[in-house]
Amino acid sequence: FSFSHFDLLLNKMHLWLTSSTVLFPLVLLSHQQQSTEALGGELATLTLTPFSTDVNDRQNFCDRYREVIDSNGTQLIQDALRGVEIHPVLQYGSAFPYFNYDPVTGIDKENPGLVADLLDYIADHAGFTWRDSFAVYTNDDKGDNKTWSQMLTWTSNTYDISIDKWAKSTERLNNGISFCDPWFDASLIMIDKLEPPEKNNKVKFGNWLSPFETSVWVVTIFTILFS
């Protein structure tokens, strides 16, 4: 419930933020852009053992959602998450090269990755924070006896946002996972290199014979001469 309302708040703000899906570019309503300088070096503080249920870091955003809906326009949508410290979970490592994180040195300062850049941009405009309250996992943390759909369900039920290469499927929708517009298109397209036509300005006087094969012309001429 709280997870879906968090997703709905972001949808209403026109942040294409994916709650449990791939990630999120954004378009914000009439909010002056501010520059965000990534600090770098932040370490994950909410990382849990995958599939554990002892601790839950997912927050309840129902009250904020109702305030926006019931305000009749007095509650600005772009300020709905102002002051919130959200709890995202992100994959890092070679299987997900969009978030540059090291368990010892934290988020890379010079190149935090596209995911961190997008989160910083959204947080700067919407007035929430995330760098001091996130969790991480690697591709190997899923384990061999669990599916990625199970991993998605666990992360979605445990954190505010699950950020990974999540693909929308019927199974995941039936499990209550909420998806928004993704930022990454991995579909395949086929292309072909067109060779430029050869330029030949020479006049071929035998072109008038091209419509028929030689045998057809022979039969035609024989018919004309001997019929």
Secondary structure, DSSP 8 states (H G I E B T S, - for coil): -HHHHHHHHHHHTTB---TTBS---B--SS--------------SS---TT--S-------HHHHHHHHHTTTSS-GGGTTTT-B--EEEE-STT-TTS-EETTTEE-SS---HHHHHHHHHHHHHT-B-TTS-EEE-GGGG-TTS-HHHHHHHHHHHSSEEESS----HHHHHTT------S---------------------GGGGGTTS-HHHHHHHHHHHHH-
